Amino acid sequence: MMDEVTRAVAALYDAYPFPPDPVIDEPPPGYNWRWSWQAAYAFCTNGQIPPTNQVRILDAGCGSGVSTEYLAHQNPEAEIVAIDISAGTLAVAQERIARTIGKTDRVQFHQCSIYDLATIPGEFDLINCVGVLHHLADPDRGLKELAQKLKPGGLLHLFLYAEIGRWEISLMQEAIQILLPNKGDIATGVKLGRAIFAALPENNRLVQREKTRWFLENTKDECFADMYLHPHEIRFNIYSLFEFIDRSGLQFAGFSNPKVWQLERLLGRNSELLAQAKALPQRTQYRLLELLDTDIAHYEFFLYNPPLPKFDLDRDEVLLAAKPLRHPCISGWSGDVAQEPLNTASLPSNISLFNPDYEVITLTEAEFLFMQQANQQLTTQAILAQYPNLSLETARSLFHKRLILFDPSNP
């Protein structure tokens, strides 16, 4: 039986299926590497590919199926289970999958709460749970239910709200509720919220924040309702976030947007201050960073159920014995090696492509040559023996640019 919060959340998404991306007959545009099992596993193991791609994936709180669709396309060997509490939203998700994947038993849908995960048989290698736990009446119970469904060595990707970056949102949420006659009337609340924004002075802080940060997505009523009329929302700070994680029994693998959490981008102009900050405990560093950057409106991160291997990129013998592979989520690569011997004198210059974070990466000649030899079932040692002008640092450089991964398994 649904609790009061769950019923209210289900009613919101029945009326406003979210996300409101259109259902089309083509594969989804772009990608999100966090939804690729191979890419996610490599991120959490410092570059090592998983032992198999024939895995089970749970999309916990799949909404209108946007994430489910990406999971299905990026993991063609996986069995995928998608759950949501909203019947209306699930209907959109099922139509989306039917249009782009077709009839398949590889993707299964269930209308249920995260609290009811025990009714779903089996465990999962990867669980995607984005924008869900902070809408539960009992997030701790929700996370523990997810943890119980995660295989040893499995990964859980979470997305949770941060209190500082959503401060202006919380103020508008409360203002709308004060003026809303019927607290459960979402449609009237959307109209009222838009009227409040239109009535406020142009230099009002809430107006400015909406225009500079959220306006484009909030042109859609579904997004506006999800942001300002949601019946239940919990926001975390770094300390409460890690206390929440610690209670789950799972281990923190890292933020999936790690560049956001580098102190260098905020304090790099003062080396003494940066050194002082980096001497602090890790969680205190994160807290300092979110205090100094009030644009951090959410936390996205991986947890894992031990044990999970780590690829030791710094050990030459480990790197030499591994087989390099091109990252599955790069875009713009067109340099597959030909069957005939490569003429290194004809290598192109200024080759650029997108890495998994949509950053433009320009390759050196050596990096391009190494990338060509990846995916050829050759070890790093065999590639270096064939092309003496390449080095281990070439391989490490490509890894840090997020362009290659490694298969450490023996033939």
Wavefront OBJ file of the C-alpha trace (Angstrom):
o trace
v 0.000 0.000 0.000
v 1.321 3.441 -0.952
v 2.094 5.943 1.809
v 0.760 9.498 1.543
v 3.955 10.895 0.007
v 4.161 8.130 -2.604
v 0.519 8.668 -3.604
v 1.089 12.403 -4.009
v 4.253 11.874 -6.078
v 2.488 9.317 -8.286
v -0.375 11.787 -8.857
v 2.084 14.505 -9.942
v 3.750 12.276 -12.516
v 0.445 10.811 -13.731
v -0.576 14.381 -14.604
v 2.861 15.547 -15.766
v 4.957 12.599 -17.074
v 8.627 13.385 -16.539
v 10.987 13.899 -18.237
v 8.847 15.367 -21.047
v 11.165 14.365 -23.904
v 9.169 13.526 -27.039
v 8.659 9.898 -28.045
v 10.264 9.351 -31.445
v 10.904 6.437 -33.790
v 14.677 6.792 -33.797
v 17.421 5.900 -31.304
v 18.028 8.579 -28.665
v 20.328 11.432 -29.674
v 23.716 11.615 -27.972
v 24.484 9.510 -24.950
v 25.238 9.619 -21.264
v 28.276 7.495 -20.408
v 26.943 6.941 -16.876
v 24.312 4.653 -18.396
v 26.859 2.494 -20.207
v 27.775 -0.497 -18.034
v 31.232 -0.749 -19.578
v 31.947 2.976 -19.178
v 30.559 3.155 -15.647
v 32.520 0.098 -14.534
v 35.736 1.499 -16.005
v 35.142 4.838 -14.272
v 34.808 3.134 -10.902
v 37.799 0.791 -11.383
v 40.280 3.343 -12.755
v 40.012 2.173 -16.344
v 39.288 -1.561 -16.239
v 36.507 -2.981 -18.414
v 34.040 -5.413 -16.782
v 34.469 -9.175 -17.190
v 31.157 -9.411 -19.096
v 28.558 -7.173 -20.732
v 25.798 -9.739 -20.236
v 24.446 -8.105 -17.105
v 21.195 -7.161 -15.375
v 20.372 -3.458 -15.036
v 17.665 -1.854 -12.915
v 16.266 1.560 -13.792
v 14.768 2.458 -10.416
v 12.315 5.288 -10.991
v 12.425 5.215 -14.781
v 9.899 8.012 -15.320
v 8.922 8.415 -18.965
v 11.644 5.986 -20.045
v 14.320 8.379 -21.286
v 16.959 6.729 -19.106
v 15.587 3.247 -19.887
v 15.941 3.918 -23.604
v 19.564 5.003 -23.209
v 20.310 1.987 -21.021
v 18.819 -0.340 -23.639
v 20.737 1.199 -26.547
v 24.063 1.443 -24.744
v 23.916 -2.040 -23.248
v 22.636 -4.312 -26.042
v 23.594 -7.495 -24.188
v 21.910 -6.514 -20.931
v 18.587 -7.488 -19.409
v 16.879 -4.327 -18.171
v 14.155 -3.965 -15.551
v 12.470 -0.563 -15.201
v 10.152 0.413 -12.342
v 8.096 3.486 -11.508
v 5.166 4.328 -9.237
v 3.246 6.318 -11.857
v 1.044 4.345 -14.249
v 0.742 7.317 -16.597
v 4.472 7.837 -16.791
v 5.123 4.103 -17.255
v 2.755 4.071 -20.228
v 4.920 6.723 -21.909
v 8.069 4.722 -21.081
v 6.636 1.552 -22.591
v 5.635 3.369 -25.761
v 9.102 4.922 -26.024
v 10.817 1.526 -25.813
v 8.334 -0.077 -28.235
v 9.044 2.663 -30.778
v 12.859 2.484 -30.693
v 13.660 -1.035 -29.466
v 10.594 -2.924 -30.665
v 8.930 -5.882 -29.024
v 11.474 -7.451 -26.717
v 11.587 -9.288 -23.419
v 15.000 -7.708 -22.813
v 13.265 -4.677 -21.224
v 10.657 -5.334 -18.535
v 8.450 -2.758 -16.796
v 6.865 -2.944 -13.351
v 4.651 -0.431 -11.570
v 5.994 -0.444 -8.049
v 7.837 1.614 -5.470
v 11.507 1.260 -4.552
v 10.140 0.114 -1.194
v 8.725 -2.941 -3.014
v 11.926 -4.055 -4.742
v 11.823 -7.368 -2.866
v 9.006 -8.382 -5.248
v 11.405 -8.132 -8.221
v 13.403 -11.382 -8.531
v 17.186 -11.475 -8.624
v 20.018 -8.988 -8.155
v 21.515 -6.394 -10.491
v 24.983 -5.469 -11.739
v 24.063 -1.820 -12.358
v 21.279 0.212 -10.774
v 20.372 3.635 -12.120
v 18.385 5.747 -9.658
v 18.338 9.378 -10.768
v 16.189 12.001 -9.053
v 14.198 9.529 -6.960
v 15.425 9.000 -3.400
v 15.040 12.679 -2.446
v 11.313 12.367 -3.195
v 10.770 9.429 -0.806
v 9.316 9.806 2.679
v 12.109 7.507 3.908
v 15.227 7.830 1.700
v 17.249 5.600 4.046
v 14.838 2.749 3.545
v 14.889 3.353 -0.199
v 18.684 3.226 -0.396
v 18.819 0.084 1.724
v 16.305 -1.592 -0.592
v 18.531 -0.712 -3.553
v 21.627 -1.959 -1.711
v 19.993 -5.325 -1.095
v 19.410 -5.706 -4.832
v 22.999 -4.877 -5.831
v 25.307 -7.777 -6.664
v 28.776 -7.962 -5.096
v 30.918 -5.827 -7.398
v 27.787 -4.049 -8.633
v 27.376 -0.309 -9.160
v 24.648 2.119 -8.117
v 24.409 5.537 -9.762
v 22.515 8.171 -7.765
v 21.447 11.766 -8.318
v 20.323 13.741 -5.256
v 19.430 17.370 -4.607
v 21.869 19.755 -2.884
v 20.449 22.354 -0.514
v 22.727 25.320 -1.336
v 22.316 25.243 -5.105
v 18.536 24.824 -4.797
v 18.038 27.561 -2.207
v 16.144 29.907 -4.532
v 14.014 26.996 -5.752
v 13.015 26.148 -2.191
v 11.965 29.761 -1.573
v 9.703 29.819 -4.636
v 8.267 26.416 -3.708
v 7.198 27.786 -0.328
v 5.878 31.038 -1.813
v 3.650 29.149 -4.257
v 2.264 26.968 -1.480
v 1.410 30.031 0.644
v -0.672 31.504 -2.190
v -2.133 28.250 -3.566
v -5.738 27.768 -2.367
v -5.860 24.013 -3.005
v -2.479 22.540 -2.073
v -2.937 19.493 -4.292
v -3.957 21.388 -7.429
v -0.753 21.147 -9.462
v -2.171 22.699 -12.648
v -3.308 25.813 -10.782
v 0.032 25.876 -8.973
v 1.926 25.977 -12.272
v -0.156 28.949 -13.469
v 0.276 30.655 -10.104
v 4.033 30.112 -10.076
v 4.413 31.577 -13.551
v 2.275 34.561 -12.497
v 4.500 35.178 -9.464
v 7.639 35.183 -11.619
v 5.979 37.562 -14.098
v 4.937 39.958 -11.300
v 8.303 40.168 -9.542
v 10.751 42.959 -10.415
v 13.311 42.141 -13.095
v 16.183 42.513 -10.635
v 14.607 40.148 -8.112
v 17.057 37.394 -7.135
v 14.546 34.589 -7.728
v 13.724 35.944 -11.184
v 17.379 36.304 -12.085
v 18.189 32.780 -10.929
v 15.294 31.338 -12.904
v 16.313 33.197 -16.059
v 20.003 32.381 -15.898
v 19.814 28.758 -14.703
v 16.445 27.100 -15.248
v 14.392 29.054 -17.778
v 14.997 26.940 -20.883
v 13.879 23.664 -19.320
v 11.046 25.287 -17.353
v 9.278 26.494 -20.481
v 7.650 23.048 -20.307
v 4.956 22.738 -17.650
v 6.186 19.250 -16.749
v 9.580 20.661 -15.774
v 8.105 23.666 -13.973
v 5.804 21.388 -11.968
v 8.634 18.984 -11.125
v 10.793 21.860 -9.885
v 8.344 24.128 -8.065
v 5.227 22.048 -7.296
v 6.686 18.740 -6.181
v 4.818 17.449 -3.121
v 7.938 16.163 -1.354
v 11.606 17.036 -1.633
v 14.611 16.423 0.597
v 17.879 18.299 0.048
v 21.309 17.246 1.252
v 24.608 18.895 2.075
v 27.963 17.122 1.855
v 27.929 16.055 5.495
v 24.358 14.717 5.473
v 25.010 13.085 2.084
v 27.956 11.030 3.331
v 26.132 10.137 6.544
v 23.326 8.866 4.312
v 25.797 6.827 2.236
v 27.526 5.432 5.325
v 24.218 4.112 6.689
v 23.614 2.124 3.494
v 26.598 -0.209 3.866
v 27.733 0.609 0.312
v 31.032 2.262 -0.588
v 31.542 5.610 -2.323
v 33.228 5.173 -5.729
v 33.337 8.842 -6.703
v 31.342 11.727 -8.108
v 30.429 11.045 -11.726
v 31.131 14.717 -12.542
v 34.587 14.745 -10.889
v 35.808 18.005 -12.435
v 33.143 19.887 -10.498
v 34.759 18.617 -7.292
v 38.310 19.756 -8.009
v 39.427 22.578 -5.731
v 41.841 23.785 -8.404
v 39.025 25.312 -10.454
v 38.109 27.623 -7.554
v 41.360 28.201 -5.646
v 43.952 27.493 -8.315
v 45.019 31.128 -8.547
v 46.440 30.968 -5.004
v 48.794 28.017 -4.588
v 49.230 28.530 -0.843
v 45.488 28.630 -0.239
v 44.970 25.622 -2.494
v 47.590 23.611 -0.606
v 45.954 24.532 2.708
v 42.549 23.397 1.410
v 43.896 20.133 -0.023
v 45.434 19.242 3.351
v 41.909 18.977 4.806
v 40.052 15.642 5.096
v 38.369 14.718 1.794
v 34.815 15.331 2.959
v 35.797 18.691 4.406
v 37.324 19.590 1.036
v 34.006 18.747 -0.621
v 32.142 20.881 1.926
v 34.463 23.816 1.317
v 33.923 23.458 -2.396
v 30.119 23.477 -2.217
v 30.250 26.527 0.089
v 32.354 28.391 -2.467
v 30.360 27.281 -5.526
v 26.664 27.923 -4.960
v 25.806 26.624 -8.436
v 26.110 23.009 -7.246
v 22.438 22.062 -7.223
v 22.801 18.277 -7.112
v 25.149 15.401 -6.346
v 25.703 12.662 -8.935
v 27.877 9.751 -7.871
v 28.516 6.011 -7.910
v 28.339 3.633 -4.977
v 29.477 0.024 -5.124
v 28.931 -3.221 -3.298
v 32.405 -4.642 -2.471
v 34.569 -6.176 -3.703
v 35.471 -4.080 -6.737
v 38.870 -4.355 -8.472
v 41.074 -1.355 -9.222
v 43.273 -1.110 -12.291
v 46.739 0.055 -11.258
v 47.592 2.398 -14.116
v 50.807 3.507 -12.403
v 52.401 0.044 -12.498
v 54.202 -0.372 -15.814
v 53.917 -4.163 -15.828
v 50.126 -3.989 -15.361
v 49.708 -1.443 -18.141
v 51.995 -3.361 -20.515
v 50.041 -6.598 -20.056
v 46.611 -4.996 -20.609
v 44.808 -4.634 -23.932
v 43.716 -1.055 -24.689
v 40.208 -0.435 -26.029
v 38.646 2.743 -27.325
v 36.097 4.194 -24.904
v 32.579 3.127 -25.977
v 31.195 6.658 -25.534
v 33.575 8.748 -27.626
v 32.180 10.515 -30.673
v 33.801 11.522 -33.935
v 36.399 8.766 -34.227
v 37.034 7.788 -37.844
v 40.558 6.388 -37.743
v 40.057 2.635 -37.759
v 43.246 0.889 -38.809
v 43.387 -0.479 -42.360
v 44.233 -4.074 -43.152
v 47.484 -3.169 -44.887
v 50.576 -2.004 -42.909
v 50.147 1.533 -41.620
v 52.141 4.286 -43.302
v 53.058 6.466 -40.342
v 54.248 9.210 -42.673
v 50.664 9.712 -43.866
v 49.122 10.189 -40.440
v 46.685 13.123 -40.328
v 47.332 16.086 -38.073
v 44.987 18.000 -35.767
v 42.600 15.082 -35.287
v 39.849 16.035 -32.825
v 36.959 14.116 -31.302
v 34.550 14.281 -28.368
v 35.323 12.396 -25.187
v 32.468 10.965 -23.040
v 31.912 14.368 -21.384
v 31.483 16.083 -24.780
v 34.831 17.808 -24.408
v 36.740 18.395 -27.644
v 40.040 16.499 -27.507
v 42.798 17.105 -30.054
v 45.121 14.141 -30.510
v 48.836 14.229 -31.018
v 50.231 12.080 -33.813
v 51.384 9.501 -31.269
v 47.979 9.424 -29.562
v 46.189 8.983 -32.881
v 48.484 6.101 -33.795
v 47.924 4.427 -30.415
v 44.138 4.891 -30.739
v 44.285 3.111 -34.108
v 45.937 0.082 -32.522
v 43.386 -0.134 -29.720
v 40.550 -2.639 -30.222
v 42.964 -4.917 -32.109
v 43.322 -7.496 -29.285
v 46.922 -6.347 -28.812
v 48.497 -5.722 -25.444
v 50.077 -2.364 -24.760
v 53.446 -4.114 -24.840
v 52.763 -5.510 -28.326
v 51.729 -2.061 -29.603
v 54.890 -0.449 -28.229
v 57.046 -3.194 -29.751
v 55.488 -2.520 -33.155
v 55.763 1.277 -32.908
v 58.858 2.281 -30.882
v 57.958 5.987 -31.093
v 55.003 5.313 -28.769
v 55.349 5.028 -24.998
v 53.493 4.125 -21.840
v 52.903 7.821 -21.297
v 50.954 7.881 -24.566
v 48.617 5.260 -23.140
v 48.294 7.081 -19.823
v 47.618 10.359 -21.598
v 44.784 8.809 -23.605
v 43.294 7.303 -20.457
v 43.335 10.613 -18.602
v 41.666 12.227 -21.624
v 39.000 9.522 -21.226
v 39.551 8.029 -24.676
v 40.710 4.482 -23.879
v 40.009 1.722 -21.354
v 41.914 -1.455 -20.550
v 41.205 -5.166 -20.600
v 43.530 -6.709 -18.005
v 42.432 -10.314 -18.645
v 44.881 -12.912 -19.929
v 44.329 -14.422 -23.385
l 1 2 3 4 5 6 7 8 9 10 11 12 13 14 15 16 17 18 19 20 21 22 23 24 25 26 27 28 29 30 31 32 33 34 35 36 37 38 39 40 41 42 43 44 45 46 47 48 49 50 51 52 53 54 55 56 57 58 59 60 61 62 63 64 65 66 67 68 69 70 71 72 73 74 75 76 77 78 79 80 81 82 83 84 85 86 87 88 89 90 91 92 93 94 95 96 97 98 99 100 101 102 103 104 105 106 107 108 109 110 111 112 113 114 115 116 117 118 119 120 121 122 123 124 125 126 127 128 129 130 131 132 133 134 135 136 137 138 139 140 141 142 143 144 145 146 147 148 149 150 151 152 153 154 155 156 157 158 159 160 161 162 163 164 165 166 167 168 169 170 171 172 173 174 175 176 177 178 179 180 181 182 183 184 185 186 187 188 189 190 191 192 193 194 195 196 197 198 199 200 201 202 203 204 205 206 207 208 209 210 211 212 213 214 215 216 217 218 219 220 221 222 223 224 225 226 227 228 229 230 231 232 233 234 235 236 237 238 239 240 241 242 243 244 245 246 247 248 249 250 251 252 253 254 255 256 257 258 259 260 261 262 263 264 265 266 267 268 269 270 271 272 273 274 275 276 277 278 279 280 281 282 283 284 285 286 287 288 289 290 291 292 293 294 295 296 297 298 299 300 301 302 303 304 305 306 307 308 309 310 311 312 313 314 315 316 317 318 319 320 321 322 323 324 325 326 327 328 329 330 331 332 333 334 335 336 337 338 339 340 341 342 343 344 345 346 347 348 349 350 351 352 353 354 355 356 357 358 359 360 361 362 363 364 365 366 367 368 369 370 371 372 373 374 375 376 377 378 379 380 381 382 383 384 385 386 387 388 389 390 391 392 393 394 395 396 397 398 399 400 401 402 403 404 405 406 407 408 409 410 411
